[in-house]
Amino acid sequence: MTTTLPVGEHPGPTRPGAGPADQRGTDSTRSGLIRAGLVERVSTRLGWGVLTAILVVVLLVPTACFLVQAFSPRLFDQGTAWFTVSAFSSALQGVTLQGMVDSILVGAAAAILAAGTAAGLAWVVQRTTLPGRRLASLGLWVVLLVPSYVIAVGWQTVLDRGGLLAAVGLYVPPLQGLFFGPLGYTLVLTLKGVPFAYFAIAGPLAGLGRSFEEAARTHGGGRLATARVVGPILLPALLAALVVVFAESIADFGTAAVIAPSSNFPVATYNLFTSLTTYPADFAVAAVIGWLLVGTVACALLLQGRLLKGRSFAVLSGRSRFAQPRALSARGTVLVGTFVSGFYVVALGIPILGAAVSSLLEPFTTLSPSHLTLAAYRSVFAVGGLAGPIMLSLKMALINACLTVVIGAVIARLLAARRAGTAGRVLDLVLVAAIALPGLVLAAGYIFAFNLPFLSDIGLHLYGTLVVLGMAYLAGALPSTSRVLLGPMAQVQGSLVHAARVHGANGADAWRKGVLPLLARSLVWAWLLTFAGTFLELPASELLAPPGTQTVSMAIINVLGKSNLAAGTALSIVALGIDLGVILVVLGLLRALAPRGWRHVGAQLA
């Protein structure tokens, strides 16, 4: 006999032994999921509110307080006019205008050279069988982590009158003059820009395949014709590389801090710094320079969008085949190997060797064993010496790395959620804009935002403390860290947490057991990048460090400013060694202590 169920009713439990107790379990599970969904919605809204407040305090308010000085000096008691454009007329002339022009020209030259070098390195790593090509890719991370002022100091120790060349009897004054000018700026900025350009180009080049090259060759095209076919396809990656390196170059302060004091070649960032630090300070002109830097980067981004608008560059499909590495001949191996080795010799070998020798050599002596000494290193670790700045920077970097990764992970998770909506798009836009914001401009904003009288009236004495410096570190690192974590967070499905909750795990255990193993490597790398950048950070340190306090970057620049080349290079080497040492220790601990599943599963997302 067949029983027909009424419309809208469904059969009950069908497995043997199912009964009312199972139905109560099903109801309990459904209620738990409903409560979990409600908690998730409430926590998401609370998270948006907290993150909005953090970004407003550490990013938007300081930047706005500084940039508004260009139009309304009266607002912060820096003048009598509520609205004026006189600061623009003062800034758009003389050395200030020349500095902006110089920055644009040097930035453009560095972008072109860095993109060309990065394209060559990407082709070597992705398309050839050169032995050790993977090490070439890994070496770019080292170049990325070394601050520009450390590379500039290294080259200075080679070319300086008391440097490496002078110690071996090869000192050439014209070479030193060339370094302290546009060629020196361009060299250092190019070297620092290559990693950014490489990461923009390598991925698209790897996914391009060889079908377009083979089609061009089949129709009789030579190497030039093949380049004309492949080049336009890689245009988005090439433009991204050019814009990123250009933005990094014109906003760079580390190179200017080393080269500008000894040269007659002004650049925008150093002009901005001197406007803020000389007496009397010219905050209005400094704000105008800030507007010019931000506007220049915006114009570069608009030009990039204009060139790509209305054009399709989609070449990947289900039938796409990745290119097989090209076997190099003996002659090709030598030529390509020379190119790769030459880059690393110029980027790392020469400056590190010059710094190492200068730190061990007695001033203005020839290179011989009898003239080598550890006096410079003893001065670094002497009581009351330079060990204090090292420890301060180490503590600040550890704290900032932890805070940035936690907050950045929350931001990335919210941006990756499907329900991000308008708030997510606005937050994403703010973070992208903040990445392009020069660090010196952001740091200058803290001078005004946290030195307001009403803060003192309510008992918040923040300006001139390490708290403000730490906030500036957080503001500088948070945008890029959240963008780094966005990709891994977007790959993690929300069902993982729900599945853990269904099996009885609370919210914290669900994340720890169901999600953290997938994100462990990505979080560790984000922590390391933040730590490395904070430990040797210069712009915010120069402007916001409390009186009588020095970070390690400030100590390096100050010691070199006193013409103490040996102590300055010794401190640079010690600081760089600590930076890289922490990275190796953390990666070693991850490998030794993390569960095996964390290392293997997380590696797919890192």
GUROBA-468756 format. One record per residue (C-alpha): residue in three letters; x, y, z. Coordinates in steps of 0.25 Angstrom, whole numbers, plus 2048, in hexadecimal, padded with zeros to 3 digits. Example, Ala and Ser with C-alpha at 12.3 -4.5 7.8 and 13.67 -1.06 7.14 Angstrom:
! residues 2
   res     X     Y     Z
   ALA   831   7EE   81F
   SER   837   7FC   81D
END
This chain:
! residues 606
   res     X     Y     Z
   MET   800   800   800
   THR   806   80E   7FC
   THR   804   81A   805
   THR   803   827   7FF
   LEU   809   833   807
   PRO   801   840   807
   VAL   807   84B   7FF
   GLY   812   853   808
   GLU   815   847   811
   HIS   822   83E   810
   PRO   825   831   815
   GLY   82B   830   822
   PRO   838   828   826
   THR   83A   81C   81E
   ARG   846   816   824
   PRO   843   80A   82E
   GLY   841   80E   83C
   ALA   83E   81D   839
   GLY   834   824   842
   PRO   830   830   84A
   ALA   83E   831   850
   ASP   844   832   842
   GLN   83A   83D   83F
   ARG   83E   845   84B
   GLY   84D   844   847
   THR   849   849   839
   ASP   842   855   840
   SER   84D   857   849
   THR   857   858   83D
   ARG   84E   861   835
   SER   84D   86A   841
   GLY   85C   86A   843
   LEU   85E   86E   835
   ILE   854   879   836
   ARG   85B   87F   843
   ALA   868   87D   83C
   GLY   863   885   830
   LEU   85E   890   839
   VAL   86B   891   841
   GLU   872   892   834
   ARG   86A   89D   82F
   VAL   86B   8A5   83C
   SER   87A   8A3   83C
   THR   87B   8A7   82E
   ARG   874   8B4   830
   LEU   87C   8B7   83D
   GLY   889   8B3   835
   TRP   886   8BE   82A
   GLY   883   8C8   835
   VAL   890   8C5   83C
   LEU   899   8C5   82F
   THR   892   8D2   82A
   ALA   896   8D9   837
   ILE   8A4   8D3   836
   LEU   8A6   8D8   828
   VAL   8A0   8E5   82B
   VAL   8AA   8E8   837
   VAL   8B7   8E2   831
   LEU   8B5   8E5   822
   LEU   8AA   8EF   81E
   VAL   8AB   8FA   829
   PRO   8BA   8FB   829
   THR   8BB   8FC   81A
   ALA   8B0   906   819
   CYS   8B6   90F   824
   PHE   8C3   910   81D
   LEU   8BE   912   80F
   VAL   8B4   91D   813
   GLN   8BF   926   817
   ALA   8C1   929   809
   PHE   8B4   930   808
   SER   8B0   934   817
   PRO   8BC   938   81F
   ARG   8B3   93F   829
   LEU   8AC   932   82D
   PHE   8B9   92D   835
   ASP   8BE   93B   839
   GLN   8C9   93B   82E
   GLY   8C4   947   827
   THR   8B9   952   826
   ALA   8B1   94D   81A
   TRP   8A6   944   81B
   PHE   8A7   941   80C
   THR   8B3   944   803
   VAL   8BB   93F   7F7
   SER   8C7   947   7FA
   ALA   8CF   93B   7FF
   PHE   8CD   935   7F1
   SER   8D4   941   7EA
   SER   8DF   940   7F4
   ALA   8E1   931   7F2
   LEU   8E0   932   7E3
   GLN   8ED   939   7E1
   GLY   8FC   938   7E5
   VAL   902   92C   7EB
   THR   8F4   926   7EF
   LEU   8F0   926   7E1
   GLN   8FD   921   7DC
   GLY   8FC   916   7E7
   MET   8EF   911   7E1
   VAL   8F4   911   7D3
   ASP   900   909   7D7
   SER   8F8   8FF   7DF
   ILE   8EF   8FD   7D3
   LEU   8FA   8FB   7C9
   VAL   902   8F2   7D2
   GLY   8F6   8EA   7D5
   ALA   8F2   8E8   7C7
   ALA   901   8E4   7C3
   ALA   901   8DA   7CF
   ALA   8F3   8D4   7CB
   ILE   8F8   8D2   7BD
   LEU   905   8CC   7C1
   ALA   8FF   8C3   7CC
   ALA   8F4   8BE   7C3
   GLY   8FE   8BA   7B8
   THR   907   8B3   7C2
   ALA   8FB   8AC   7C9
   ALA   8F6   8A7   7BB
   GLY   903   8A1   7B8
   LEU   904   89A   7C6
   ALA   8F5   895   7C5
   TRP   8F9   88F   7B7
   VAL   905   888   7BD
   VAL   8FD   882   7C9
   GLN   8F1   87F   7C1
   ARG   8F6   87B   7B3
   THR   904   875   7B4
   THR   90B   86A   7BB
   LEU   916   872   7C1
   PRO   91C   86B   7CD
   GLY   918   872   7DA
   ARG   90D   87A   7D3
   ARG   904   878   7E0
   LEU   90F   87E   7E8
   ALA   90E   88A   7DF
   SER   8FF   88C   7E3
   LEU   902   88A   7F2
   GLY   90D   894   7F1
   LEU   903   89F   7ED
   TRP   8FD   89D   7FB
   VAL   90A   8A1   801
   VAL   90B   8AD   7F8
   LEU   8FD   8B1   7FC
   LEU   8FF   8B0   80B
   VAL   90C   8B8   80A
   PRO   908   8C7   80C
   SER   90D   8D1   801
   TYR   915   8D9   80B
   VAL   91D   8CC   80E
   ILE   920   8CA   7FF
   ALA   924   8D9   7FE
   VAL   92D   8D8   80A
   GLY   934   8CC   804
   TRP   937   8D3   7F7
   GLN   93B   8DF   7FE
   THR   946   8D6   806
   VAL   94B   8D1   7F9
   LEU   94C   8DF   7F2
   ASP   94F   8E8   7FE
   ARG   95D   8EE   800
   GLY   95F   8E5   80C
   GLY   958   8D9   806
   LEU   95C   8CC   7FF
   LEU   961   8D1   7F2
   ALA   96A   8DB   7F9
   ALA   96F   8D0   802
   VAL   974   8C8   7F6
   GLY   97A   8D5   7EF
   LEU   96F   8D6   7E5
   TYR   967   8E3   7EA
   VAL   961   8EB   7DF
   PRO   95B   8F8   7E3
   PRO   952   8F9   7D7
   LEU   94B   8EC   7DA
   GLN   948   8F1   7E8
   GLY   942   8FE   7E2
   LEU   93A   8F5   7D8
   PHE   934   8ED   7E4
   PHE   930   8FA   7EB
   GLY   927   8FE   7E0
   PRO   91C   8F9   7D7
   LEU   924   8ED   7D3
   GLY   925   8E8   7E1
   TYR   917   8EB   7E4
   THR   913   8E3   7D7
   LEU   91C   8D8   7DB
   VAL   917   8D5   7E9
   LEU   908   8D7   7E5
   THR   909   8CE   7D9
   LEU   90F   8C3   7E2
   LYS   904   8C5   7EC
   GLY   8FA   8C5   7E2
   VAL   8FE   8B8   7DB
   PRO   8F7   8AF   7E5
   PHE   8E9   8B6   7E4
   ALA   8EA   8B6   7D5
   TYR   8EE   8A7   7D5
   PHE   8E2   8A3   7DD
   ALA   8D9   8AB   7D4
   ILE   8DF   8A4   7C7
   ALA   8E3   896   7CB
   GLY   8D4   890   7CD
   PRO   8CE   895   7C0
   LEU   8DB   891   7B8
   ALA   8DA   883   7BE
   GLY   8CB   882   7BA
   LEU   8CD   887   7AC
   GLY   8D2   87A   7A6
   ARG   8D9   878   799
   SER   8CE   878   78F
   PHE   8CF   886   78B
   GLU   8DE   886   78A
   GLU   8DD   879   781
   ALA   8D2   87F   779
   ALA   8DB   88B   776
   ARG   8E7   882   772
   THR   8DE   879   76A
   HIS   8DA   885   761
   GLY   8E9   889   75F
   GLY   8EA   893   76A
   GLY   8F8   895   771
   ARG   8FB   899   77F
   LEU   8F6   8A7   77D
   ALA   8E9   8A3   776
   THR   8E7   899   782
   ALA   8E9   8A4   78C
   ARG   8DF   8AD   785
   VAL   8D5   8A2   786
   VAL   8D7   89E   795
   GLY   8DA   8AC   79A
   PRO   8CC   8B2   799
   ILE   8C7   8A5   7A0
   LEU   8D0   8A8   7AC
   LEU   8CC   8B7   7AB
   PRO   8C4   8B7   7B8
   ALA   8CF   8B0   7C0
   LEU   8DA   8BA   7BA
   LEU   8D1   8C6   7BD
   ALA   8CF   8C1   7CB
   ALA   8DE   8BF   7CD
   LEU   8E1   8CD   7C8
   VAL   8D6   8D4   7D1
   VAL   8DA   8CC   7DD
   VAL   8E9   8CF   7DC
   PHE   8E6   8DE   7D8
   ALA   8DD   8E0   7E4
   GLU   8E8   8D9   7ED
   SER   8F3   8E1   7E7
   ILE   8ED   8EF   7E9
   ALA   8E8   8EC   7F7
   ASP   8F6   8E6   7FB
   PHE   8FD   8EE   807
   GLY   908   8E4   80B
   THR   910   8E7   7FE
   ALA   90E   8F6   7FF
   ALA   912   8F5   80E
   VAL   920   8F0   80A
   ILE   923   8F7   7FD
   ALA   91C   904   7FE
   PRO   924   90B   809
   SER   931   909   801
   SER   92B   90D   7F3
   ASN   925   918   7EC
   PHE   91A   910   7E6
   PRO   90D   913   7EE
   VAL   902   909   7EE
   ALA   8F3   90B   7F3
   THR   8F4   902   7FF
   TYR   900   908   805
   ASN   8FB   916   802
   LEU   8EE   912   80A
   PHE   8F7   90D   815
   THR   8FF   91A   816
   SER   8F2   922   816
   LEU   8ED   91B   822
   THR   8FA   91A   82A
   THR   901   928   828
   TYR   8FE   934   830
   PRO   8F4   93A   82E
   ALA   8ED   92E   828
   ASP   8E5   931   81B
   PHE   8D9   928   81D
   ALA   8D1   92E   811
   VAL   8DC   92B   807
   ALA   8DE   91D   80D
   ALA   8D0   91A   80B
   VAL   8D0   91F   7FC
   ILE   8DC   916   7FA
   GLY   8D3   90B   800
   TRP   8C8   90F   7F6
   LEU   8D1   90E   7EB
   LEU   8D6   900   7EE
   VAL   8C8   8FB   7F0
   GLY   8C3   902   7E3
   THR   8CF   8FC   7DB
   VAL   8CC   8EE   7E0
   ALA   8BD   8F0   7DD
   CYS   8C1   8F5   7CF
   ALA   8C9   8E9   7CC
   LEU   8BE   8E0   7D0
   LEU   8B4   8E7   7C8
   LEU   8BE   8E6   7BC
   GLN   8BF   8D7   7BE
   GLY   8AF   8D6   7BE
   ARG   8AE   8DE   7B2
   LEU   8B8   8D6   7AA
   LEU   8B1   8C9   7AE
   LYS   8A2   8CE   7AD
   GLY   89A   8C7   7A3
   ARG   8A4   8BC   79F
   SER   8A4   8AD   7A2
   PHE   8B0   8A6   7A7
   ALA   8A9   898   7AA
   VAL   8B2   88D   7A4
   LEU   8B0   882   7AE
   SER   8A6   877   7AC
   GLY   8A4   869   7AF
   ARG   8AC   865   7A3
   SER   8B8   86E   7A7
   ARG   8C5   867   7A9
   PHE   8D1   86C   7B1
   ALA   8DE   86E   7AA
   GLN   8E9   864   7AD
   PRO   8F6   869   7B1
   ARG   900   86C   7A6
   ALA   90D   864   7A6
   LEU   918   86E   7A5
   SER   925   86B   79D
   ALA   932   86C   7A4
   ARG   934   87A   79E
   GLY   926   87E   7A2
   THR   928   879   7B0
   VAL   935   882   7B2
   LEU   92E   88E   7AC
   VAL   921   88C   7B5
   GLY   929   888   7C1
   THR   931   895   7C0
   PHE   925   89D   7BF
   VAL   91F   897   7CB
   SER   92C   897   7D3
   GLY   92F   8A6   7CF
   PHE   922   8AB   7D4
   TYR   924   8A4   7E2
   VAL   932   8A9   7E2
   VAL   92E   8B7   7E0
   ALA   921   8B6   7E9
   LEU   927   8AF   7F5
   GLY   936   8AB   7F3
   ILE   93D   8B8   7F1
   PRO   935   8C0   7FB
   ILE   936   8B5   806
   LEU   945   8B2   803
   GLY   948   8C1   803
   ALA   940   8C3   811
   ALA   947   8B7   817
   VAL   955   8BB   813
   SER   952   8C9   817
   SER   94D   8C5   825
   LEU   95A   8BD   827
   LEU   964   8C7   822
   GLU   96B   8D2   829
   PRO   967   8DF   823
   PHE   96F   8E4   817
   THR   979   8D8   817
   THR   97C   8CE   80C
   LEU   976   8C0   80C
   SER   97F   8B7   814
   PRO   97E   8AD   820
   SER   985   8B7   829
   HIS   97B   8C2   826
   LEU   96E   8B9   829
   THR   968   8BB   837
   LEU   95B   8B8   83E
   ALA   95A   8C6   845
   ALA   94E   8CA   83D
   TYR   946   8BE   841
   ARG   94B   8C0   850
   SER   945   8CE   84F
   VAL   938   8C8   84B
   PHE   936   8BF   857
   ALA   93E   8C8   861
   VAL   936   8CD   86D
   GLY   92F   8D9   86A
   GLY   932   8D7   85B
   LEU   929   8D3   850
   ALA   923   8C6   856
   GLY   918   8CF   85B
   PRO   912   8D2   84D
   ILE   913   8C4   849
   MET   90B   8BF   855
   LEU   901   8CA   853
   SER   8FE   8C6   845
   LEU   8FE   8B8   848
   LYS   8F3   8B9   852
   MET   8EB   8C3   84A
   ALA   8EC   8BA   83E
   LEU   8E7   8AD   846
   ILE   8DB   8B5   84B
   ASN   8D8   8BB   83E
   ALA   8D9   8AE   836
   CYS   8CF   8A7   840
   LEU   8C5   8B2   840
   THR   8C6   8B4   831
   VAL   8C4   8A5   82E
   VAL   8B8   8A4   837
   ILE   8B1   8B0   832
   GLY   8B5   8AE   823
   ALA   8B0   8A0   824
   VAL   8A2   8A5   829
   ILE   8A2   8AF   81E
   ALA   8A5   8A5   813
   ARG   89B   89C   818
   LEU   890   8A6   818
   LEU   894   8AB   80A
   ALA   894   89C   805
   ALA   886   89A   80B
   ARG   87A   89A   800
   ARG   872   8A4   808
   ALA   87D   8AE   808
   GLY   875   8B8   7FF
   THR   877   8C7   7FF
   ALA   87E   8C7   80C
   GLY   888   8BD   807
   ARG   88B   8C4   7FA
   VAL   88D   8D1   801
   LEU   897   8CA   80B
   ASP   89E   8C4   7FF
   LEU   89F   8D1   7F8
   VAL   8A5   8D8   805
   LEU   8AF   8CD   807
   VAL   8B4   8CE   7F8
   ALA   8B5   8DD   7F9
   ALA   8BD   8DB   806
   ILE   8C7   8D2   800
   ALA   8CA   8DD   7F6
   LEU   8CB   8E8   801
   PRO   8D9   8EC   803
   GLY   8DE   8E8   811
   LEU   8E3   8F6   814
   VAL   8D6   8FC   811
   LEU   8CF   8F2   81B
   ALA   8D9   8F4   826
   ALA   8D8   903   824
   GLY   8C9   903   827
   TYR   8CB   8FD   834
   ILE   8D2   90A   838
   PHE   8C5   911   837
   ALA   8BB   907   83A
   PHE   8C0   903   848
   ASN   8C6   910   84C
   LEU   8B8   917   84D
   PRO   8B5   91F   85A
   PHE   8A8   918   85C
   LEU   8AF   90B   85E
   SER   8B7   910   869
   ASP   8AB   916   86F
   ILE   8A5   909   870
   GLY   8B2   902   876
   LEU   8B7   8FC   869
   HIS   8C5   900   868
   LEU   8C9   8F7   85C
   TYR   8D2   900   854
   GLY   8E1   8FE   856
   THR   8DF   8F0   85C
   LEU   8E2   8E2   856
   VAL   8D3   8E0   855
   VAL   8D1   8E9   84A
   LEU   8DE   8E3   843
   GLY   8D8   8D6   845
   MET   8CA   8DB   83F
   ALA   8D2   8E0   833
   TYR   8D9   8D3   831
   LEU   8CC   8CC   831
   ALA   8C6   8D6   827
   GLY   8D1   8D4   81E
   ALA   8D1   8C4   81E
   LEU   8C2   8C1   81F
   PRO   8BE   8C4   811
   SER   8C8   8BC   80A
   THR   8C7   8B0   814
   SER   8B8   8B0   813
   ARG   8BA   8AF   804
   VAL   8C4   8A4   805
   LEU   8BA   89C   80D
   LEU   8AE   89E   805
   GLY   8B1   893   7FB
   PRO   8B3   888   805
   MET   8A7   88D   80D
   ALA   89E   88D   800
   GLN   8A2   87E   7FD
   VAL   89D   87A   80B
   GLN   88E   876   80A
   GLY   885   879   816
   SER   880   86B   816
   LEU   88C   867   81D
   VAL   888   86F   82A
   HIS   87A   86A   829
   ALA   87E   85C   828
   ALA   887   85D   834
   ARG   87B   864   83C
   VAL   872   858   838
   HIS   87C   84E   83E
   GLY   87B   856   84B
   ALA   887   85F   84A
   ASN   885   86E   84F
   GLY   889   87A   847
   ALA   897   87A   84B
   ASP   89A   86B   849
   ALA   893   86C   83C
   TRP   89D   876   837
   ARG   8A9   86F   83E
   LYS   8A6   861   838
   GLY   89E   864   82B
   VAL   8A5   871   826
   LEU   8B2   874   82C
   PRO   8B9   868   826
   LEU   8B6   86D   818
   LEU   8BB   87B   81B
   ALA   8C7   878   824
   ARG   8D2   87A   81A
   SER   8CB   887   814
   LEU   8C9   88D   822
   VAL   8D8   88A   825
   TRP   8DD   890   818
   ALA   8D4   89D   81A
   TRP   8DA   89E   829
   LEU   8E8   89D   823
   LEU   8E6   8A7   819
   THR   8E0   8B1   823
   PHE   8EB   8AE   82D
   ALA   8F6   8B0   823
   GLY   8F0   8BD   81D
   THR   8ED   8C3   82B
   PHE   8FB   8BF   831
   LEU   902   8C8   827
   GLU   8F7   8D2   824
   LEU   8FC   8E0   822
   PRO   8F2   8EB   81F
   ALA   8E9   8EA   82B
   SER   8F5   8E8   834
   GLU   8FB   8F5   830
   LEU   8EF   8FD   832
   LEU   8E8   8F7   83E
   ALA   8F2   8F0   847
   PRO   8F2   8F7   855
   PRO   8FD   901   858
   GLY   909   8FA   85D
   THR   905   8ED   857
   GLN   90B   8E6   84A
   THR   907   8DA   842
   VAL   911   8D2   83B
   SER   90E   8D9   82D
   MET   910   8E7   834
   ALA   91D   8E2   83A
   ILE   923   8DE   82D
   ILE   920   8EB   826
   ASN   924   8F3   832
   VAL   932   8EC   833
   LEU   934   8ED   824
   GLY   931   8FC   825
   LYS   93C   8FD   82F
   SER   946   8F7   824
   ASN   948   8EB   82D
   LEU   947   8E1   821
   ALA   94C   8D5   829
   ALA   942   8D6   834
   GLY   937   8D9   82B
   THR   93A   8CD   822
   ALA   93C   8C4   82E
   LEU   92E   8C8   833
   SER   928   8C6   826
   ILE   92E   8B8   825
   VAL   92A   8B4   833
   ALA   91C   8B9   831
   LEU   91A   8B2   823
   GLY   920   8A5   82A
   ILE   916   8A6   835
   ASP   90A   8A8   82B
   LEU   90E   89C   822
   GLY   911   894   82F
   VAL   903   896   834
   ILE   8FE   891   827
   LEU   906   885   827
   VAL   903   882   835
   VAL   8F4   883   833
   LEU   8F4   87B   827
   GLY   8FC   870   82E
   LEU   8F2   870   83A
   LEU   8E7   86F   830
   ARG   8ED   863   82A
   ALA   8F2   85C   837
   LEU   8E5   85F   840
   ALA   8D9   860   837
   PRO   8D1   853   834
   ARG   8D5   84D   827
   GLY   8C7   84F   821
   TRP   8C9   85E   823
   ARG   8D6   85F   81B
   HIS   8D0   857   810
   VAL   8C2   85C   80F
   GLY   8C6   86A   812
   ALA   8D0   86A   807
   GLN   8C5   869   7FC
   LEU   8C0   877   800
   ALA   8CD   87E   804
END
